[in-house]
Amino acid sequence: MRMQIVWGIVLSAVLVFGMAAGALAQEVKFSARVLAKGSKSNILILVKNSGLSNASVYEFELKFTQGQPISAIARGGWENDRDGNTMTFTTVRSPIKPGGTTIFLVRVSEPASSAFEWTMSDSSGNRLDDG
């Protein structure tokens, strides 16, 4: 009898944990990380899309709140456009798929004091994440 109670408790715990893990997995729709590092007049930006995401990044936008972007390049099939303090990267052939990364290099006027806000969008222009 005591062994049946123990197994009942263990089975209940496994079921509750499994349901909670399933609910958490369903809540994750998009998760990205943006890491920036500056040197001289360049800012190197690494964008990583979580492997748990269900969307790919087709557009990455940087809006500088301090400093001015001058030019940019991106690895892996991305075009860029600058409009004032905003630098927009759009994929030509390689979106950032779940689990994928892309590196952007932005030349700025004042790297030591530069600051920016970022947004990411999917192929339909829907905002996925920002920071």
C-alpha positions in Angstrom: 0.0 0.0 0.0 2.8 2.4 0.9 4.6 1.7 -2.4 1.4 2.5 -4.3 1.1 5.9 -2.6 4.8 6.7 -3.4 4.2 5.8 -7.1 1.0 7.8 -7.1 3.0 10.9 -5.8 5.8 10.3 -8.3 3.3 9.9 -11.2 1.4 13.1 -10.2 4.7 15.0 -10.0 5.7 13.8 -13.5 2.4 14.8 -14.9 2.3 18.2 -13.3 5.9 18.9 -14.4 5.2 17.7 -18.0 2.1 19.9 -18.2 4.0 22.9 -16.9 6.9 22.3 -19.3 4.5 22.0 -22.2 2.8 25.3 -21.2 6.1 27.1 -21.0 7.2 25.7 -24.4 4.0 27.0 -26.0 4.4 30.5 -24.5 7.9 31.0 -26.1 7.1 32.6 -29.5 10.2 34.6 -30.1 13.4 35.3 -28.1 16.5 37.0 -29.4 19.7 38.4 -28.0 21.6 41.4 -29.2 25.2 41.8 -28.1 27.2 44.8 -29.0 30.9 45.5 -28.7 32.7 48.7 -29.8 36.3 49.3 -31.0 37.6 52.5 -32.5 34.8 53.8 -34.7 33.0 50.4 -35.2 30.3 48.6 -33.3 30.1 44.9 -33.8 26.6 43.5 -33.2 25.8 39.9 -32.8 22.1 38.9 -33.2 21.1 35.4 -32.0 17.6 34.0 -32.5 16.6 31.4 -29.9 16.3 27.8 -31.0 12.9 27.9 -29.3 11.6 30.7 -31.5 8.9 30.0 -34.1 9.8 32.9 -36.4 12.8 34.1 -38.5 14.2 37.6 -38.5 13.9 39.4 -41.9 14.5 42.9 -40.7 16.7 44.4 -38.0 16.6 48.1 -37.2 18.9 50.2 -35.1 17.8 53.6 -34.0 20.6 55.6 -32.5 19.7 57.7 -29.5 23.3 58.9 -29.1 25.9 59.0 -31.9 25.3 58.9 -35.6 25.6 55.8 -37.8 27.9 56.4 -40.8 27.9 53.1 -42.7 27.4 49.4 -42.1 28.0 45.9 -43.5 26.4 42.6 -42.6 27.4 39.0 -43.0 25.2 36.6 -44.9 23.0 38.3 -47.5 21.7 41.4 -45.8 21.3 44.9 -47.3 21.3 48.1 -45.2 19.8 51.5 -45.5 20.5 54.6 -43.4 18.0 57.4 -42.8 19.3 60.0 -40.3 19.9 58.1 -37.0 18.3 54.9 -38.1 20.1 52.0 -39.8 17.8 49.3 -41.2 19.1 45.9 -42.3 16.9 43.7 -44.6 17.6 40.2 -45.6 18.1 39.4 -49.3 18.5 35.6 -48.9 19.4 34.6 -45.4 17.0 35.4 -42.6 18.0 34.6 -39.0 16.2 31.3 -38.5 15.5 29.8 -35.1 18.9 29.0 -33.5 20.8 31.1 -36.1 23.1 34.1 -35.7 24.1 37.1 -37.8 26.8 39.7 -37.3 26.4 43.3 -38.2 29.2 45.9 -38.3 28.2 49.6 -37.9 30.6 52.5 -38.2 29.5 55.3 -36.0 30.6 58.9 -35.4 31.1 58.6 -31.6 31.6 54.9 -30.6 32.4 55.7 -26.9 29.1 57.4 -26.3 26.9 55.7 -28.9 23.6 54.1 -27.7 20.8 52.6 -29.7 17.4 50.9 -29.6 16.7 47.9 -31.8 13.7 46.1 -33.3 13.3 42.9 -35.2 10.6 42.0 -37.7 9.4 38.9 -39.5 8.7 38.6 -43.3 5.3 40.3 -42.9 6.8 43.3 -41.1 5.4 42.2 -37.7 7.5 43.2 -34.8 9.1 40.2 -33.1 11.2 41.8 -30.4 12.9 45.0 -29.3 15.3 46.3 -26.8 
